[in-house]
Amino acid sequence: MAGNIFQTAGEVLFWIGFALWYRFFGKGKVLPPLTPLPDPIPEDAPLSEEAKPFRFQRSPDNPNALIRRLWGAELFYWVFAKWTNNGADTVCVMHFLAPGVDVRKYARSAWLRTRYEAPLLGGKIVKGALPKLAKHLPYWYYDIPRNYADASQWADATFQFVEQQEGKDDLQVIDELRLDLLSTKVSDDYPAVCYVYVGKERNTFIYHFGHFVSDGASAMSVTNLFWQALADSADADLNEQVRTLPWGSEAENLPPTVCDAMGLGPTVKDTQIMLQLIAPIVEGHLPSLTLLPQRTERTGRDGTCTIMQLRMDQTESKQIYAAMKARGFALSHAFDAARHAAVYFIRAKEAEETGKPLKPTHMVNFLSPIDCRRFFRGKHKGKPYVTVGTAAFNTEVPIKDLGREPGQSDEDWQQAVFTKCLAILSPQYLAVANDWRLIKGVAGGATLLGCEKPAEPQGKVDVSDAYTSIGLLESKLKLDYVGKSGEKVLTFLDFTHSPRQTGNQMCLHSWNVRGETILSANYNDCYDAEYTKRFLETMAGVLREAVRRGSATTAAREMATPADVSAANAEAAKKVELDSETKQKIEEAAPAAIAEAAAL
């Protein structure tokens, strides 16, 4: 009996000892808490009290989560996404060759490595995350992955590898994947998702992101990170590298907002400016002359659209570039002026045919014309940023002075409209490109972060470096990627950009890549293909005729002189000054407007 007792007691002691060993030395070890991060994470420049809510801070209910309030353009895009039922998002399709890389084996790990380098890909948007602040205001919420398993769960929800399909060529499969991603709404929980397809003739990286996550330059940063991770896998086991990454530590290097990287800090005033812009959009009162749809009823899947492109070869493109450059205009000025001219000319011809004159309004464009990365402070140079940033503004072209003069031919009329659009647009772009004080948030025809003493940009501001659409970005991409050994193992081929179309709208883009000009229209089935083709051919015709005539006249050139730029700057500055009455109106109206948009 006693032996049985001692035997039983020995077993109990053995299991207690084993449990203690397993607890402290075995796989059952409880991980220590993460090293506390300063709250908020410090930057080189001190922040004012009003700017602190915009920096990452520890969540009051989760010590492994960091949160910060959306600001400025982020707030704009988030509200706009809600207003369009998450329709304000984009799919980027990038084709590449990878002769030295096993894409099937390493694509998923490349996506995870990208998330490690650009952590906010794993972020989400929540509301009411901070106590004592308006519960309807949105916040970034970044839950730190403690290990590879935690990060892998995110990849399971955001990454899909697609194999070849019998009986379908590459382009057919890619288009189906693009449409599938377009019909799959990005969410506040997963604002960035991707497909990777290895085809018979090309590989394709299809990246779907919400505008409230990133702007065009950010998307290119993410793409560069993904491809470089793949290229590095030619010399090392990327899967093993990703497993052993110090997950959790990347939270110490959360990408800054663009304004932070430029030495500026977001402020409450910037958000007030944004709310001023958001309110009329939420109410649907943004005036703009656009191409009218042929039908109001949709027949296809919601959110899908078709891409139509017209390419101009390198010879024509060089002629356009040379003609504009010689007269002091960037290529982007010519593209946007030609787009406006084509839209106006088509609508004006329709008005002539129907006898119904156009209502006096403007052609409005919301754009990011500056590669703000050139202003980044030293430690941020060459580093990715994943949040939408600054240097965005509206251009406005009034149509009241664009009508046909007596006796003007169609071609003369088109060129007159093009020249006038150049004269009106270029000083708006140049005002932003040349004046550091205006590269700040979004407000009317200028920009504002609300900083009293903004840092000066490093280096010379090159006006010709300005761009007006996401399309120009790929001309800045590295076309070849090398592994750690220095050998080229991955080559960039081509790029398309496809926004969701949840309403009766057509998105128009134009860019230059590898010397070729690409005019692109993304349209849903409310538009006829022939109508879209007419627009692209009209725009191309405007550019060709402009080169033939040397269309940028002396009058247009004079609009871009330093004196006119200064005048445009002064006028733009007036638009962003808020008097006390306006501030009060914004504070009273903004919560209801945002709450209403979020409820849609």
C-alpha positions, 0 to 999 in steps of 0.5 A, a space after each residue: 500500500 505504502 509503495 503504491 502511495 510513494 509510486 503515485 506521489 513520485 508520478 505526481 512529482 514527476 509530472 509537476 517537474 515536467 510541467 515546470 520544465 515545459 513552462 520555462 524551457 519547453 515549447 509551452 514557454 510564455 513569450 515575454 511581452 514586447 519591449 515597450 515602445 515610447 508613446 507616441 513613437 518619437 521622430 526627429 522633430 518635436 510635435 505640438 500637442 495638437 499633432 500628437 493624436 496623429 502619431 502612433 500610440 499604444 491602444 488602451 485595450 491591447 498593448 500589442 496594438 498601435 493606433 493613430 488617427 487618420 488625418 488630411 488626405 487619408 481622412 478624405 479618401 476614407 470618407 470618399 471610400 465610404 461614400 462610394 461603398 468602398 468604390 474608391 480603390 484601385 487594382 494595379 496589374 504589373 507583368 514581369 519575367 523571372 527567369 532566375 526565380 522560383 515564383 511558385 515557391 517564394 511569391 507568398 513569402 515575398 508578400 510577407 516580406 513586403 508586409 514586414 518592410 511596409 507594416 501598414 499593409 497589415 493595418 486596419 481601420 477602426 472607429 472610436 479607438 481612442 477614448 475621449 475623442 469623437 467615436 465616429 472618427 477613424 483610426 489606423 490600427 496596427 496589431 503587432 504580429 508576435 511570430 510567423 504564425 500571426 503574420 501568416 494568418 494575415 497572408 492567408 487572408 490577403 494573398 492568393 497564388 493562381 496556377 495556369 488554366 487549361 484552354 485559357 491564355 495568360 491575358 484572359 486569366 489575368 483579366 478575369 483575376 483583375 475583374 475578380 479583385 475589382 468585384 472583391 471590395 477591399 475592407 477596413 480590415 484588409 485594405 490591401 490584397 494581391 494575386 500572383 499568377 505564373 503564366 505561360 509567357 509572363 508572370 503577373 502581380 495584381 495588387 488591390 489597394 484602398 485609396 485610404 491606404 496608399 497613393 500611386 507612389 506608395 503602390 510603386 514602393 510596395 511593388 518594388 519591395 515585393 519584386 526585390 524580395 523575389 529577386 533576393 530569393 534567387 540567392 537564399 531561401 526566402 521562405 526560411 528568412 521570412 520565418 525567422 524575421 523578428 516579427 514584432 520589431 517592425 512596429 518600431 519602423 512603421 512608415 511615416 506619413 509623407 508629411 512626417 518624412 518631409 519634416 512636417 507634422 499633421 495638425 488639427 488644422 489640416 483635418 479641418 481643411 480636409 473636412 471643408 473639402 469632404 463636405 460638398 463631396 459627401 453631398 454630391 455637389 462637386 461640380 465638374 464637366 465630364 463625359 456623359 454615360 450612354 446608359 444609367 442602368 448597369 448590366 454587368 457586375 458592380 465594380 467591374 470596368 474595361 480598360 481601353 488604351 491608345 499607344 503613341 510610339 516613341 517617335 511621337 512621344 519624343 516630339 510631344 515631350 520636346 515641344 512641351 519642354 521647349 516651352 516650359 511645360 512638363 509632359 503631364 501638363 500636356 496630357 492633362 490639358 489634352 484630356 480636358 480639351 478632348 472632354 470639353 470638345 466632345 461635350 461641346 459638340 454634343 451641345 451643338 447637336 442637341 441645341 442645349 448649351 453647356 451649363 457654366 461650370 468647371 472641369 475639376 481634377 483631384 490629383 497628386 502632381 508631385 513626387 514628394 519623396 524627393 523632399 524626404 529627410 535623410 533617414 527616410 530617403 529611399 524608404 517606403 511609405 504606405 499611407 496616402 500623403 500630401 502634395 495633392 490638390 484640385 485643379 479647376 478649368 472654367 469652361 466659360 471662355 472655351 467656346 467656339 469663335 465665329 468661323 473657327 474650324 473644329 481643329 482650330 477650336 480644339 487647339 484653342 481649347 488646348 492652349 487655354 487649358 495649358 495656360 490655366 492648368 500650368 500655373 496651378 501645377 507650377 505653383 505647387 511644384 515651385 512653392 514649398 509652402 503649398 505642398 501641404 494637404 488638400 484645399 481648393 487649388 493649393 495644399 496645407 498641412 497647417 505647419 507654422 515653420 515647414 522645413 525647406 526641401 533638400 535639393 533643387 525642385 525640378 518642375 519637370 519631375 511633376 506628374 499628374 497621374 499614377 501612370 507616370 510612376 512606372 517610368 521611374 521604376 527599376 526595369 531590372 531587379 538583381 539578386 544579392 549576387 548582383 545578377 539580373 533575375 527579374 525584369 519589369 514588363 508592363 503596367 496597367 491601372 484599373 480603378 473600380 467603377 461603382 457609378 456612372 463614371 469614366 476614369 481617364 489617365 495618361 502617362 509615358 513609360 519606356 518612351 511610349 505615350 499611353 492614353 488610357 480610359 477605364 469605363 464601365 458598361 454605362 459607356 459604349 466602347 465606340 464613345 470611349 474610343 472617340 475620346 482617346 482618338 480625340 485626345 491623341 489628335 489634340 496632341 499630334 496637332 499641337 506638335 504640328 502647330 507648335 501649339 503652346 502659344 506665347 500667351 500660354 507660355 507667359 502664364 507660366 512665368 515666375 510672376 504669374 506663379 507668385 500670383 497663383 501662389 498668393 491666390 491659392 494661399 487665400 483659399 486655405 485661410 480659415 476665419 473663425 466663422 468658417 472654423 465654427 461651421 466646419 466643427 459643427 457640420 463635419 461630424 454629421 457629414 462623416 457619420 452620414 458617409 460612414 453609414 452609407 
